[in-house]
Amino acid sequence: MKVGIIGANGFIGTRLTEQLYLTRFAEVRAIVRSYTALAGLSRLKIDYRIADGFDSKALLEAFVDCEVVVHCIAGNSETILGTIEPVYSAAQKAGVQRLIYLSSAMVHGQMPAPGTNEESHLDPRQMLPFNNAKVRAEKLLLKLRKKGRVEIVILRPGIVFGPRSTWIIKFISDLLKGDAFLINDGKGICNSIYIDNLIHAIKLAISEEDIDQNTFLLKDAEQITWADLYRPLTEYFGYDFQRITNIQPPFYITEGKDLLYRIKNTKLIKSVSSPVPKNYLISNPDASLSIEHDKKKSSQWRIPAEGNPTIDLERLLLYQCDYALPWKKAYKYLNYEPVFSFIDAMQRTIAWMEFAGYESKKKPKLFQNTHTPGIRIVNDE
């Protein structure tokens, strides 16, 4: 089988290309937009093509002889939505049998409601443009499938972490600058999936039969918190996890130069733990947020010893998640079971940190002395 990977130079695309090639699971064709994007894959003797995700003609040439194409293109809203039709059109003309689309669990929002699963309604008017673009991309793909012949399989991974992950690198960077922050001591649920567990799921989506037009939520077996994810990284550098800036609810977004929300007749706007009316939304979803804490209601507010955390809306919402997304549909139809435990995944991530040159002050005692009595394995709603 020949598998084309469009966006093969990204975090997920690179690891997928490596794993398909090194395990000889399939013949791999890396498809990237420029020759410079091949730098990270140059050590592998792989077939490759140069094609922009918006260019149907170049994509058609890139997809020739591929039985399956995996869409791993990342980018802004325009890229997410704008590459869907050219990719599907080229896949159909090239005779591709199946297109696997890497969507995101964020289509359900950063704070999914209890009971959320693959059949839940998707709102294309959420607060974050990324969510909306992924929702519209999924709907467009399924619409194209009704008129086309190429099978569609949609995967919705949660927080993808591991070596080279933005979630890991960003937290390390913030930690070293004194800019890391948590909400409610990191007790929010992190719907994580280790990169190689995701690669395992993609392999299954490539090979399993009778899964056309199916969507699958994907995560690790264990139910973890953000503290579980970040505490080992903090200990690695010999830092005190308790000294990370902690924002303890209740808190409010206040007016400022680059804020997402406009204040109406009052200094306080709306508790972030509740949905914010859309008429408060301004244009810049990546703006920093200014947080005002009501000190009369809580004595747990901690001011950072140093640094000035940038509190973005995405993490502010994610850190308050209280629902573990299910993956039983993937278990039932893909035969998906995570290959790596969360502890194994973190140990591998820390080994990569050592390889990458991050200097360790002490070996972390993984998941000891956390606020949870233990990490639970869950696969239900």
C-alpha positions in Angstrom: 0.0 0.0 0.0 1.2 3.5 -0.8 0.2 6.2 1.6 0.5 9.9 0.8 1.0 12.3 3.8 0.1 15.9 3.0 1.7 18.1 5.6 4.4 15.6 6.3 6.7 18.2 7.8 4.5 19.1 10.8 4.6 17.6 14.2 2.1 14.8 13.5 3.0 14.4 9.9 6.7 14.0 10.6 6.1 11.3 13.2 3.6 9.5 11.0 6.0 9.5 8.1 8.8 8.2 10.3 6.7 5.4 11.8 5.2 4.2 8.5 8.6 4.1 6.9 10.6 2.6 9.8 8.0 -0.1 10.6 7.5 -0.8 6.9 3.8 -0.5 7.4 3.4 1.1 4.0 5.2 2.8 1.2 5.3 6.5 2.2 5.1 9.6 0.0 5.8 12.8 1.9 3.9 15.7 0.4 5.1 19.2 1.5 4.7 22.7 0.1 8.5 23.5 -0.3 11.8 21.7 -0.5 12.9 23.4 2.7 10.1 21.6 4.5 11.9 18.3 3.8 14.8 19.1 6.1 13.5 17.2 9.1 12.8 14.1 6.9 16.0 14.2 4.9 17.6 11.4 6.9 15.0 9.0 5.5 15.1 7.6 2.0 11.5 8.3 1.2 9.5 9.3 -1.8 8.3 12.9 -1.8 6.4 15.5 -3.8 6.2 19.2 -3.6 2.6 20.5 -3.6 0.7 23.3 -2.0 -2.5 22.3 -0.3 -4.4 24.9 -2.3 -3.1 23.7 -5.7 -5.3 21.0 -7.1 -3.1 20.3 -10.1 0.0 19.8 -8.0 -1.9 17.7 -5.5 -3.2 15.5 -8.3 0.4 14.7 -9.4 1.4 14.1 -5.8 -1.5 11.7 -5.2 -1.0 9.4 -8.2 -0.6 5.8 -7.2 -1.6 6.5 -3.6 -4.3 4.3 -2.2 -4.7 6.4 1.0 -4.0 10.0 1.7 -3.6 11.4 5.2 -4.4 15.1 5.6 -2.1 16.5 8.3 -2.0 20.1 7.1 -1.9 22.6 10.0 -2.3 26.3 9.9 -4.7 29.2 10.3 -8.5 29.1 9.6 -8.0 30.0 5.9 -5.6 27.1 5.5 -7.7 24.6 7.5 -10.8 25.3 5.4 -9.2 26.3 2.1 -7.3 23.1 1.6 -10.3 20.7 2.0 -11.8 21.0 -1.5 -8.6 21.0 -3.5 -7.3 17.9 -1.6 -10.6 16.0 -2.0 -10.9 16.9 -5.7 -7.3 15.8 -6.4 -7.7 12.6 -4.4 -10.8 11.7 -6.5 -9.1 12.4 -9.8 -6.0 10.4 -8.8 -8.1 7.4 -7.8 -7.3 7.5 -4.1 -9.5 5.1 -2.1 -9.5 6.8 1.3 -8.8 10.2 2.7 -8.1 10.4 6.4 -8.6 13.8 7.9 -6.8 14.9 11.1 -9.4 17.1 12.8 -9.4 17.9 16.5 -11.4 17.2 19.6 -11.6 21.0 19.9 -14.6 20.9 17.5 -16.5 20.2 20.7 -14.9 23.2 22.4 -12.2 23.5 25.0 -14.8 22.7 27.8 -17.0 20.0 26.3 -20.3 19.3 28.0 -20.7 16.1 29.9 -22.0 13.4 27.6 -20.2 14.8 24.5 -19.3 12.2 21.9 -18.9 11.8 18.1 -22.6 12.3 17.6 -22.9 15.6 19.5 -23.9 18.7 17.6 -21.0 20.8 16.3 -21.3 24.6 16.7 -19.5 26.5 13.9 -19.8 29.8 15.9 -17.6 29.1 18.9 -15.2 31.7 20.5 -12.0 30.3 18.9 -11.7 30.5 15.1 -9.6 27.2 15.1 -12.6 25.3 16.5 -14.9 26.8 13.9 -12.6 26.1 11.0 -12.3 22.5 12.0 -16.1 22.1 12.3 -16.6 23.6 8.9 -13.8 21.5 7.4 -15.4 18.3 8.7 -18.9 19.3 7.3 -17.4 20.2 3.9 -15.6 16.9 3.7 -18.8 14.9 4.4 -20.7 17.1 1.9 -18.0 16.4 -0.8 -18.2 12.7 0.0 -21.9 12.5 -0.9 -21.0 13.5 -4.4 -17.6 11.8 -4.6 -16.1 8.3 -4.5 -13.2 8.8 -2.1 -13.9 7.4 1.4 -13.6 9.8 4.3 -12.5 9.0 7.8 -12.2 11.8 10.4 -10.0 11.5 13.5 -10.5 13.9 16.4 -7.4 13.6 18.7 -7.3 15.5 22.0 -4.2 17.2 23.3 -1.4 15.6 21.3 1.8 15.6 23.4 5.3 14.0 23.3 8.7 14.8 21.9 8.6 18.0 19.8 5.0 18.7 20.8 4.0 22.4 21.1 2.2 21.6 24.3 5.5 20.4 25.9 7.8 23.0 24.4 5.5 25.9 25.1 5.1 24.9 28.8 8.9 24.4 29.2 9.5 27.8 27.6 7.0 29.5 29.9 8.3 27.7 32.9 11.9 28.7 32.3 10.8 32.4 31.9 8.7 32.3 35.0 5.6 32.7 32.8 3.8 29.4 33.3 0.4 29.5 34.8 -2.4 27.1 35.9 -6.1 27.4 36.6 -7.4 25.9 39.9 -4.0 24.1 40.6 -4.1 22.2 37.4 -7.1 20.1 38.5 -8.9 20.4 35.1 -9.1 17.3 32.9 -6.5 17.0 30.1 -7.9 14.9 27.2 -4.4 13.9 26.2 -3.1 11.5 23.6 0.5 10.6 23.2 1.8 11.1 19.7 2.6 7.4 19.1 -0.8 6.4 20.3 -2.3 8.7 17.7 0.0 7.2 15.0 -1.3 3.8 16.0 -4.8 5.0 15.5 -4.0 6.5 12.1 -2.5 3.1 11.0 -5.8 1.4 12.0 -7.7 4.0 10.1 -5.6 3.3 7.1 -6.2 -0.5 7.2 -9.6 -1.1 8.8 -12.5 -1.8 6.5 -16.1 -0.5 6.6 -15.4 2.8 8.4 -16.2 5.2 5.6 -17.8 8.5 6.8 -17.0 7.7 10.4 -15.6 10.1 13.0 -13.5 9.0 16.0 -12.5 10.7 19.2 -9.0 9.6 20.2 -7.2 9.9 23.5 -5.0 8.0 26.0 -6.5 5.3 28.2 -5.9 7.2 31.4 -7.9 10.1 32.8 -5.3 12.7 33.7 -5.2 16.3 34.8 -3.1 19.2 33.6 -1.1 18.9 36.8 -0.3 15.3 35.9 1.0 16.5 32.6 3.0 19.4 33.8 4.3 18.3 37.2 7.0 15.9 35.9 8.3 18.6 33.5 8.5 21.1 36.4 10.3 18.6 38.6 12.8 17.9 35.8 14.1 21.4 36.1 14.1 21.2 39.9 11.3 23.8 40.2 8.6 23.8 42.9 5.3 23.0 41.2 3.5 24.9 43.9 5.2 28.1 42.9 3.7 28.2 39.4 1.3 31.1 39.0 -2.1 29.8 39.9 -5.4 31.5 39.1 -8.1 30.4 41.5 -11.7 30.9 40.5 -13.8 33.0 40.8 -12.1 35.4 38.5 -13.1 37.8 35.8 -11.8 39.2 32.5 -11.3 43.0 32.7 -11.0 45.6 30.1 -7.7 46.2 28.4 -5.9 47.2 25.2 -5.9 43.8 23.4 -8.8 41.9 25.1 -11.3 39.7 23.5 -14.2 41.1 25.3 -15.8 44.6 25.5 -17.0 45.8 28.9 -20.6 47.0 29.0 -21.5 49.6 31.7 -19.4 47.7 34.3 -15.9 46.9 35.2 -16.6 43.2 35.6 -17.8 41.2 32.6 -18.6 37.6 33.0 -17.3 34.7 34.9 -15.1 32.7 32.5 -16.5 29.5 33.8 -19.8 30.4 32.0 -20.4 30.9 28.3 -19.6 34.4 27.2 -22.3 36.1 25.1 -21.2 36.4 21.5 -21.9 40.2 21.3 -18.9 40.6 23.7 -16.6 39.0 21.2 -14.0 41.3 19.5 -11.9 40.3 16.5 -8.6 39.0 18.0 -8.8 35.4 19.4 -5.1 35.3 20.2 -5.0 38.4 22.3 -3.7 38.3 25.9 -6.3 38.4 28.7 -6.2 40.5 31.8 -7.5 38.7 34.9 -8.9 40.4 37.9 -9.4 38.2 41.0 -11.9 38.9 43.7 -9.7 38.6 46.7 -12.6 38.8 49.1 -13.9 35.5 47.8 -10.7 33.5 48.0 -7.4 33.5 49.8 -5.7 31.1 47.4 -4.6 33.7 44.8 -0.9 33.5 44.2 1.2 36.2 42.6 4.1 34.9 40.5 7.5 35.3 42.0 8.8 36.5 38.6 7.7 36.8 35.0 4.4 38.0 33.5 2.2 35.1 32.2 0.4 35.6 29.0 -3.0 34.1 29.6 -4.6 33.1 26.3 -8.2 32.2 25.9 -7.6 28.6 24.7 -5.6 27.5 27.7 -7.8 29.4 30.1 -10.8 27.4 28.9 -8.9 24.1 28.5 -7.5 24.3 32.0 -11.1 24.3 33.3 -12.3 21.2 31.4 -14.2 18.8 33.7 -15.2 16.1 31.2 -13.1 13.2 29.9 -14.0 12.5 26.3 -14.8 8.9 25.4 -12.9 6.8 22.9 -15.1 3.6 22.9 -16.2 4.2 19.3 -12.6 4.0 18.2 -12.2 0.8 20.3 -15.3 -0.7 18.7 -14.8 0.1 15.1 -11.0 0.7 14.8 -9.9 -1.8 17.4 -8.0 1.1 18.9 -6.3 0.6 22.3 -3.5 2.9 23.3 -0.1 1.2 22.9 1.7 3.4 25.4 0.6 4.1 29.0 0.6 7.7 30.1 3.6 7.1 32.4 5.5 5.4 29.5 4.7 8.4 27.3 6.0 10.9 29.9 9.2 8.9 30.4 9.8 8.9 26.7 9.1 12.7 26.5 11.6 13.3 29.3 14.2 11.1 27.6 13.7 13.3 24.5 14.2 16.4 26.6 17.5 15.1 27.8 18.5 14.3 24.2 17.4 17.7 23.1 19.8 19.3 25.6 17.4 20.5 28.3 19.5 20.3 31.5 17.9 18.3 34.3 18.2 19.3 37.9 16.6 16.1 39.2 14.8 13.1 38.0 11.0 13.6 38.3 9.1 11.2 40.5 6.3 10.6 38.0 2.9 11.3 39.3 3.8 10.9 43.0 2.3 13.4 45.4 -0.2 14.8 43.0 -3.6 15.9 44.2 -5.1 12.8 42.7 -4.9 9.4 44.4 -4.1 7.8 41.1 -4.5 8.0 37.4 -7.6 6.1 36.3 -8.0 4.2 33.0 -11.4 5.1 31.5 -13.2 4.2 28.3 -16.8 5.1 28.8 -19.1 8.1 28.6 
